[in-house]
């Protein structure tokens, strides 16, 4: 699911991407996997023709249980940047880690997609800090993980301070979000093991909180 104030436009990074049409302040939850996203089970993924799987894997997320999820409402079109303005590290949603101005492309860091083992791509983000080749194996780098952690933790206190168009969905689906609203502000306090590649609703027996 994708927050409001975002449109699909041509991107210099890769064909098309997501662009802010209104200010998205730091702390805004920009997207999260949800129960409306299309999803293929492990068995359905295994039965997909190779070209169909390649297409879905390009835009979707392999989840920890072997299923594949395609983020809804165009969220799957978010491009990578080595200086991403949206990060999901330690969370089951992507949060704006700095203010995003109207007209600015909304980007994430593909190296956080930990379940896509062995995946790589040549990066064209044009950032001064561009890493050149992006791999999911980078997600195990202590230096990069510490960088993500520090950046996300700076944004956590802002989550309760800014409007959240996705509040109702987040309240139903995300325990990390509920913990932030209770005043917890470090990843150690907020993280539950749920992640964008392991959303709680994908677990067997899950039911929304009463």
Backbone as CSV, one residue per row, in Angstrom:
resi,resn,N_x,N_y,N_z,CA_x,CA_y,CA_z,C_x,C_y,C_z
1,UNK,0.848,-1.194,0.000,0.000,0.000,0.000,0.879,1.238,0.000
2,UNK,0.435,2.248,-0.693,1.217,3.460,-0.890,0.462,4.656,-0.333
3,UNK,1.181,5.571,0.312,0.543,6.753,0.860,0.090,7.700,-0.252
4,UNK,-0.725,8.666,0.098,-1.181,9.662,-0.873,-0.046,10.651,-1.158
5,UNK,-0.243,11.482,-2.181,0.743,12.503,-2.503,1.901,11.980,-3.309
6,UNK,1.677,10.868,-4.034,2.732,10.270,-4.858,2.139,9.918,-6.215
7,UNK,2.899,10.190,-7.285,2.437,9.937,-8.643,3.518,9.161,-9.405
8,UNK,3.121,8.517,-10.479,4.052,7.783,-11.341,4.470,8.699,-12.488
9,UNK,5.786,8.857,-12.656,6.309,9.720,-13.713,7.557,9.084,-14.318
10,UNK,7.969,9.622,-15.468,9.212,9.161,-16.079,10.373,9.447,-15.137
11,UNK,11.303,8.500,-15.063,12.442,8.612,-14.154,13.747,8.512,-14.930
12,UNK,14.719,9.314,-14.575,16.035,9.224,-15.205,16.783,7.990,-14.690
13,UNK,16.298,7.411,-13.605,16.952,6.242,-13.016,16.589,4.965,-13.760
14,UNK,15.272,4.748,-13.960,14.838,3.512,-14.611,13.407,3.669,-15.115
15,UNK,13.257,4.011,-16.352,11.942,4.088,-17.011,10.966,5.001,-16.273
16,UNK,10.228,4.453,-15.319,9.305,5.254,-14.527,9.603,5.037,-13.046
17,UNK,9.122,5.952,-12.233,9.308,5.838,-10.791,8.209,6.582,-10.074
18,UNK,8.344,6.671,-8.773,7.368,7.352,-7.923,7.910,8.726,-7.530
19,UNK,7.049,9.743,-7.646,7.458,11.113,-7.356,6.452,11.769,-6.421
20,UNK,6.970,12.526,-5.469,6.104,13.244,-4.535,5.371,14.366,-5.259
21,UNK,4.074,14.477,-5.011,3.279,15.578,-5.547,2.954,16.602,-4.466
22,UNK,3.315,16.278,-3.239,3.146,17.196,-2.109,4.256,16.889,-1.112
23,UNK,4.517,17.789,-0.160,5.593,17.512,0.794,5.319,16.236,1.593
24,UNK,6.347,15.404,1.712,6.278,14.204,2.550,7.325,14.384,3.643
25,UNK,6.926,14.840,4.822,7.920,15.118,5.864,8.572,13.849,6.386
26,UNK,9.786,13.990,6.887,10.469,12.868,7.527,9.556,12.260,8.579
27,UNK,9.499,10.946,8.610,8.613,10.245,9.532,7.332,9.753,8.884
28,UNK,7.033,10.222,7.666,5.851,9.740,6.961,6.062,8.288,6.540
29,UNK,5.118,7.431,6.876,5.172,6.056,6.378,4.710,6.088,4.928
30,UNK,5.597,5.743,4.026,5.353,5.881,2.592,4.672,4.648,2.011
31,UNK,5.054,3.464,2.483,4.442,2.259,1.945,4.591,1.108,2.942
32,UNK,3.769,0.098,2.745,3.907,-1.138,3.497,3.245,-2.272,2.737
33,UNK,3.747,-3.499,2.872,3.026,-4.639,2.316,1.723,-4.811,3.090
34,UNK,0.662,-5.153,2.394,-0.632,-5.260,3.064,-1.424,-6.436,2.496
35,UNK,-2.557,-6.691,3.090,-3.364,-7.847,2.697,-4.021,-7.659,1.330
36,UNK,-3.975,-6.460,0.762,-4.537,-6.227,-0.573,-3.494,-6.438,-1.676
37,UNK,-2.231,-6.580,-1.309,-1.189,-6.825,-2.294,-1.372,-8.216,-2.903
38,UNK,-1.105,-8.334,-4.191,-1.143,-9.649,-4.832,-0.026,-10.513,-4.259
39,UNK,-0.325,-11.799,-4.045,0.661,-12.674,-3.427,0.553,-14.079,-4.002
40,UNK,1.719,-14.680,-4.273,1.815,-16.043,-4.786,2.474,-16.907,-3.719
41,UNK,1.897,-18.067,-3.418,2.463,-18.963,-2.421,3.784,-19.556,-2.924
42,UNK,4.531,-20.207,-2.017,5.779,-20.870,-2.404,5.527,-21.856,-3.549
43,UNK,4.424,-22.614,-3.454,4.100,-23.599,-4.476,3.745,-22.926,-5.796
44,UNK,3.009,-21.823,-5.736,2.660,-21.096,-6.955,3.895,-20.465,-7.592
45,UNK,4.809,-19.980,-6.762,6.053,-19.414,-7.273,6.851,-20.495,-8.010
46,UNK,6.935,-21.676,-7.422,7.700,-22.768,-8.032,7.114,-23.193,-9.375
47,UNK,5.791,-23.006,-9.546,5.129,-23.433,-10.777,5.121,-22.357,-11.859
48,UNK,5.603,-21.148,-11.545,5.585,-20.072,-12.526,6.566,-20.345,-13.656
49,UNK,6.180,-20.052,-14.911,7.162,-20.100,-16.001,8.323,-19.154,-15.696
50,UNK,9.486,-19.475,-16.192,10.694,-18.716,-15.864,10.565,-17.240,-16.204
51,UNK,9.984,-16.932,-17.376,9.881,-15.527,-17.759,8.877,-14.785,-16.888
52,UNK,7.809,-15.480,-16.484,6.818,-14.848,-15.604,7.406,-14.585,-14.226
53,UNK,8.170,-15.557,-13.695,8.810,-15.355,-12.406,9.800,-14.193,-12.473
54,UNK,10.579,-14.122,-13.553,11.569,-13.050,-13.689,10.896,-11.687,-13.669
55,UNK,9.743,-11.578,-14.339,9.003,-10.313,-14.365,8.495,-9.953,-12.982
56,UNK,7.887,-10.928,-12.302,7.352,-10.654,-10.972,8.461,-10.379,-9.972
57,UNK,9.572,-11.087,-10.096,10.676,-10.898,-9.164,11.314,-9.528,-9.332
58,UNK,11.234,-8.972,-10.537,11.773,-7.635,-10.776,11.033,-6.591,-9.953
59,UNK,9.727,-6.743,-9.843,8.905,-5.732,-9.173,8.378,-6.173,-7.814
60,UNK,8.387,-7.477,-7.551,7.840,-7.983,-6.302,8.913,-8.274,-5.272
61,UNK,8.476,-8.773,-4.128,9.374,-9.119,-3.031,9.211,-10.588,-2.695
62,UNK,10.306,-11.330,-2.712,10.281,-12.677,-2.180,10.218,-12.578,-0.665
63,UNK,9.267,-13.271,-0.066,9.092,-13.211,1.382,9.833,-14.365,2.055
64,UNK,9.980,-14.247,3.362,10.748,-15.232,4.118,10.144,-16.628,4.024
65,UNK,8.827,-16.733,3.787,8.188,-18.043,3.700,8.217,-18.621,2.288
66,UNK,8.924,-17.955,1.373,9.030,-18.449,0.007,7.958,-17.946,-0.921
67,UNK,6.977,-17.233,-0.405,5.949,-16.646,-1.263,6.482,-15.373,-1.905
68,UNK,5.742,-14.827,-2.834,6.143,-13.606,-3.536,5.002,-12.606,-3.455
69,UNK,5.322,-11.380,-3.098,4.315,-10.335,-2.922,4.602,-9.181,-3.869
70,UNK,3.570,-8.716,-4.561,3.675,-7.555,-5.450,2.996,-6.379,-4.764
71,UNK,3.753,-5.386,-4.288,3.156,-4.256,-3.575,2.082,-3.561,-4.405
72,UNK,0.984,-3.216,-3.770,-0.163,-2.665,-4.487,-0.073,-1.145,-4.636
73,UNK,-1.014,-0.610,-5.396,-1.172,0.841,-5.624,0.078,1.479,-6.229
74,UNK,0.835,0.689,-6.991,2.009,1.247,-7.658,3.258,1.299,-6.809
75,UNK,3.196,0.833,-5.571,4.379,0.871,-4.700,5.522,0.062,-5.284
76,UNK,5.197,-0.919,-6.116,6.241,-1.767,-6.705,7.131,-1.013,-7.695
77,UNK,6.750,0.213,-8.061,7.544,0.996,-9.014,8.601,1.875,-8.346
78,UNK,8.754,1.753,-7.040,9.751,2.570,-6.348,11.159,2.148,-6.772
79,UNK,11.940,3.090,-7.239,13.293,2.823,-7.689,14.301,2.856,-6.547
80,UNK,15.467,2.302,-6.831,16.574,2.285,-5.870,17.372,3.582,-5.929
81,UNK,17.914,3.982,-4.782,18.956,5.006,-4.718,19.919,4.619,-3.616
82,UNK,21.200,4.860,-3.833,22.198,4.604,-2.794,22.119,5.641,-1.679
83,UNK,21.356,6.709,-1.897,21.029,7.671,-0.842,19.504,7.759,-0.755
84,UNK,18.878,6.607,-0.497,17.422,6.507,-0.490,16.793,7.450,0.536
85,UNK,15.638,8.009,0.171,14.909,8.856,1.119,13.835,8.078,1.871
86,UNK,13.683,6.786,1.563,12.760,5.910,2.280,13.519,4.638,2.643
87,UNK,13.447,4.224,3.913,14.105,2.996,4.354,13.142,2.154,5.186
88,UNK,13.346,0.831,5.141,12.501,-0.080,5.908,13.315,-0.941,6.871
89,UNK,14.600,-0.662,7.026,15.478,-1.527,7.813,14.952,-1.682,9.239
90,UNK,14.722,-2.929,9.667,14.217,-3.198,11.013,12.729,-2.982,11.180
91,UNK,12.029,-2.637,10.098,10.613,-2.311,10.164,9.832,-3.139,9.151
92,UNK,8.520,-3.158,9.286,7.676,-3.810,8.275,6.945,-2.769,7.428
93,UNK,7.541,-1.585,7.329,7.044,-0.515,6.467,8.219,0.363,6.079
94,UNK,8.041,1.128,5.005,9.063,2.062,4.566,8.734,3.460,5.049
95,UNK,9.680,4.110,5.714,9.458,5.435,6.295,10.376,6.460,5.633
96,UNK,9.851,7.667,5.403,10.678,8.753,4.876,11.716,9.125,5.927
97,UNK,12.994,9.026,5.571,14.054,9.298,6.535,14.568,10.728,6.425
98,UNK,14.011,11.483,5.522,14.244,12.920,5.459,13.052,13.533,4.744
99,UNK,12.929,14.844,4.788,11.841,15.513,4.082,11.974,15.259,2.583
100,UNK,10.849,14.940,1.938,10.822,14.723,0.488,9.988,15.839,-0.123
101,UNK,10.588,16.597,-1.015,9.925,17.771,-1.592,9.074,17.377,-2.791
102,UNK,8.036,18.172,-3.090,7.251,17.918,-4.310,8.159,17.883,-5.536
103,UNK,7.937,16.905,-6.402,8.752,16.744,-7.594,9.955,15.849,-7.407
104,UNK,10.272,15.496,-6.168,11.430,14.643,-5.893,11.042,13.172,-6.032
105,UNK,11.952,12.380,-6.593,11.666,10.947,-6.707,11.753,10.288,-5.332
106,UNK,10.813,9.384,-5.083,10.752,8.627,-3.839,11.500,7.317,-4.071
107,UNK,12.533,7.053,-3.267,13.412,5.915,-3.519,13.668,5.116,-2.253
108,UNK,14.025,3.850,-2.457,14.402,2.977,-1.349,15.761,2.346,-1.676
109,UNK,16.259,1.492,-0.780,17.541,0.825,-0.995,17.279,-0.655,-1.221
110,UNK,17.500,-1.127,-2.441,17.187,-2.501,-2.796,18.028,-3.522,-2.025
111,UNK,19.136,-3.111,-1.452,19.971,-4.060,-0.715,19.287,-4.563,0.550
112,UNK,18.208,-3.899,0.971,17.485,-4.369,2.159,16.581,-5.554,1.843
113,UNK,16.429,-5.922,0.568,15.518,-7.010,0.183,16.224,-8.351,0.398
114,UNK,16.326,-8.731,1.648,17.233,-9.789,2.074,16.899,-11.182,1.550
115,UNK,15.651,-11.454,1.202,15.286,-12.811,0.801,15.611,-13.112,-0.660
116,UNK,15.945,-12.100,-1.434,16.307,-12.307,-2.844,17.789,-12.653,-2.941
117,UNK,18.164,-13.815,-2.438,19.568,-14.198,-2.343,20.238,-14.210,-3.716
118,UNK,21.425,-13.601,-3.781,22.200,-13.629,-5.009,21.764,-12.625,-6.054
119,UNK,20.786,-11.785,-5.741,20.289,-10.803,-6.716,21.263,-9.635,-6.800
120,UNK,21.424,-9.079,-7.998,22.277,-7.901,-8.171,21.798,-7.083,-9.360
121,UNK,22.218,-5.837,-9.414,21.914,-4.977,-10.554,22.955,-3.873,-10.630
122,UNK,23.153,-3.350,-11.817,23.981,-2.161,-11.999,23.152,-0.950,-11.601
123,UNK,23.724,-0.090,-10.778,22.988,1.072,-10.276,23.230,2.295,-11.159
124,UNK,22.152,3.039,-11.402,22.231,4.274,-12.182,21.609,5.439,-11.402
125,UNK,21.733,5.408,-10.081,21.063,6.434,-9.272,21.749,7.795,-9.362
126,UNK,22.995,7.834,-9.819,23.743,9.081,-9.996,24.039,9.805,-8.691
127,UNK,23.865,9.128,-7.581,24.206,9.709,-6.286,25.718,9.805,-6.152
128,UNK,26.238,10.838,-5.471,27.678,10.896,-5.209,28.174,9.677,-4.434
129,UNK,27.270,9.017,-3.729,27.626,7.832,-2.946,27.188,6.544,-3.631
130,UNK,26.969,6.593,-4.927,26.519,5.408,-5.658,27.515,4.263,-5.453
131,UNK,26.976,3.089,-5.144,27.815,1.923,-4.877,28.117,1.125,-6.145
132,UNK,27.571,1.546,-7.271,27.902,0.924,-8.551,27.095,-0.314,-8.858
133,UNK,27.303,-1.366,-8.123,26.538,-2.602,-8.255,25.821,-2.866,-6.943
134,UNK,24.516,-3.075,-7.025,23.702,-3.303,-5.831,23.405,-4.788,-5.731
135,UNK,23.649,-5.366,-4.569,23.339,-6.777,-4.343,22.593,-6.923,-3.021
136,UNK,21.777,-7.967,-2.942,21.108,-8.230,-1.660,22.113,-8.751,-0.637
137,UNK,23.250,-9.280,-1.092,24.285,-9.717,-0.154,24.842,-8.540,0.645
138,UNK,24.765,-7.326,0.066,25.215,-6.137,0.794,24.453,-5.957,2.096
139,UNK,23.238,-6.474,2.130,22.402,-6.310,3.322,22.985,-6.943,4.570
140,UNK,24.031,-7.769,4.406,24.701,-8.370,5.564,25.937,-7.567,5.988
141,UNK,26.231,-6.490,5.269,27.409,-5.680,5.589,27.200,-4.921,6.907
142,UNK,28.055,-5.148,7.927,27.872,-4.438,9.203,27.870,-2.922,9.046
143,UNK,28.730,-2.409,8.168,28.790,-0.961,7.996,27.517,-0.399,7.412
144,UNK,26.988,-1.066,6.383,25.760,-0.597,5.758,24.580,-0.749,6.701
145,UNK,24.520,-1.848,7.437,23.426,-2.060,8.390,23.450,-1.003,9.495
146,UNK,24.639,-0.634,9.950,24.732,0.414,10.971,24.284,1.754,10.406
147,UNK,24.636,2.024,9.153,24.204,3.263,8.507,22.683,3.311,8.403
148,UNK,22.078,2.215,7.945,20.615,2.164,7.856,19.984,2.351,9.233
149,UNK,20.517,1.648,10.228,19.965,1.709,11.577,19.976,3.133,12.122
150,UNK,21.109,3.798,11.982,21.228,5.168,12.478,20.250,6.096,11.768
151,UNK,20.121,5.931,10.455,19.236,6.792,9.670,17.780,6.564,10.040
152,UNK,17.383,5.298,10.166,15.994,4.989,10.522,15.668,5.493,11.926
153,UNK,16.585,5.304,12.862,16.297,5.713,14.238,16.118,7.225,14.356
154,UNK,16.774,7.998,13.501,16.544,9.447,13.514,15.110,9.785,13.093
155,UNK,14.530,8.932,12.246,13.180,9.200,11.743,12.083,8.683,12.664
156,UNK,12.390,7.689,13.508,11.341,7.058,14.313,10.541,8.042,15.182
157,UNK,11.187,8.983,15.892,10.388,9.896,16.718,9.448,10.779,15.909
158,UNK,9.740,10.963,14.629,8.901,11.811,13.786,7.598,11.125,13.390
159,UNK,7.563,9.786,13.462,6.388,9.048,12.991,5.130,9.490,13.735
160,UNK,5.234,9.668,15.043,4.071,10.071,15.836,3.785,11.564,15.730
161,UNK,4.694,12.320,15.114,4.560,13.770,15.087,4.005,14.311,13.768
162,UNK,3.921,13.455,12.740,3.451,13.935,11.436,2.175,13.188,11.051
163,UNK,1.356,13.765,10.159,0.143,13.056,9.712,0.510,11.743,9.019
164,UNK,-0.284,10.725,9.269,-0.037,9.413,8.672,-1.287,8.956,7.915
165,UNK,-1.357,9.220,6.610,-2.517,8.784,5.827,-2.770,7.277,5.908
166,UNK,-1.734,6.491,6.184,-1.885,5.040,6.251,-2.103,4.541,7.685
167,UNK,-2.469,5.439,8.594,-2.560,5.094,10.014,-3.446,3.875,10.278
168,UNK,-4.632,3.836,9.701,-5.558,2.742,10.007,-4.988,1.390,9.576
169,UNK,-4.390,1.352,8.379,-3.803,0.101,7.893,-2.608,-0.282,8.759
170,UNK,-1.770,0.683,9.086,-0.605,0.411,9.922,-1.007,-0.092,11.303
171,UNK,-2.024,0.505,11.879,-2.478,0.078,13.200,-2.943,-1.372,13.176
172,UNK,-3.576,-1.762,12.079,-4.078,-3.133,11.967,-2.973,-4.147,11.678
173,UNK,-1.935,-3.727,10.936,-0.969,-4.699,10.421,0.405,-4.654,11.068
174,UNK,0.784,-3.546,11.678,2.186,-3.367,12.068,2.371,-3.174,13.571
175,UNK,2.946,-4.164,14.223,3.297,-4.022,15.630,4.421,-3.004,15.825
176,UNK,5.451,-2.964,14.943,6.448,-1.894,15.099,5.830,-0.502,15.084
177,UNK,4.845,-0.269,14.218,4.175,1.035,14.184,3.454,1.304,15.498
178,UNK,2.759,0.303,16.006,2.045,0.487,17.267,3.023,0.782,18.400
179,UNK,4.187,0.173,18.357,5.186,0.438,19.394,5.730,1.855,19.303
180,UNK,5.937,2.341,18.089,6.393,3.731,17.926,5.370,4.689,18.522
181,UNK,4.090,4.423,18.283,3.053,5.304,18.816,2.987,5.243,20.337
182,UNK,3.512,4.170,20.926,3.563,4.076,22.395,4.788,4.794,22.963
183,UNK,5.607,5.385,22.072,6.722,6.192,22.537,8.077,5.533,22.452
184,UNK,8.161,4.326,21.863,9.454,3.664,21.715,10.169,4.241,20.496
185,UNK,11.473,4.453,20.631,12.162,5.219,19.574,13.472,4.609,19.112
186,UNK,13.793,3.390,19.523,14.985,2.729,19.007,14.561,1.447,18.303
187,UNK,15.373,1.001,17.349,15.034,-0.223,16.635,15.025,-1.424,17.570
188,UNK,15.886,-1.409,18.577,15.883,-2.497,19.548,14.550,-2.619,20.260
189,UNK,13.899,-1.488,20.519,12.604,-1.493,21.195,11.444,-1.755,20.240
190,UNK,11.610,-1.315,18.987,10.505,-1.322,18.030,10.438,-2.608,17.219
191,UNK,11.598,-3.143,16.830,11.629,-4.286,15.926,11.045,-5.529,16.590
192,UNK,10.318,-6.292,15.816,9.677,-7.514,16.314,10.094,-8.745,15.517
193,UNK,10.904,-8.562,14.504,11.201,-9.634,13.564,10.355,-9.524,12.319
194,UNK,9.242,-8.804,12.409,8.447,-8.515,11.216,9.239,-7.568,10.328
195,UNK,9.104,-7.727,9.022,9.834,-6.902,8.057,9.035,-6.865,6.772
196,UNK,9.439,-6.018,5.807,8.711,-5.976,4.548,8.817,-7.318,3.832
197,UNK,9.879,-8.104,4.117,9.992,-9.431,3.518,9.454,-10.522,4.449
198,UNK,8.932,-10.133,5.596,8.318,-11.078,6.523,7.199,-10.384,7.285
199,UNK,6.165,-9.889,6.569,5.071,-9.190,7.258,4.301,-10.138,8.164
200,UNK,3.828,-9.620,9.279,3.133,-10.464,10.261,1.920,-11.158,9.653
201,UNK,1.216,-10.479,8.740,-0.006,-11.071,8.200,0.268,-12.287,7.325
202,UNK,1.527,-12.482,6.921,1.873,-13.643,6.102,2.096,-14.892,6.945
203,UNK,2.174,-14.728,8.258,2.425,-15.872,9.139,1.151,-16.681,9.329
204,UNK,1.307,-17.983,9.448,0.146,-18.856,9.659,-0.537,-18.500,10.969
205,UNK,-1.860,-18.449,10.923,-2.629,-18.187,12.131,-2.748,-16.723,12.514
206,UNK,-2.210,-15.818,11.666,-2.272,-14.389,12.005,-3.707,-13.893,12.003
207,UNK,-4.021,-13.023,12.931,-5.294,-12.314,12.922,-5.042,-10.897,13.393
208,UNK,-5.793,-9.917,12.882,-5.553,-8.532,13.288,-5.839,-8.326,14.768
209,UNK,-5.180,-7.340,15.389,-5.415,-7.084,16.807,-6.850,-6.670,17.061
210,UNK,-7.354,-7.046,18.208,-8.746,-6.706,18.555,-8.858,-5.213,18.819
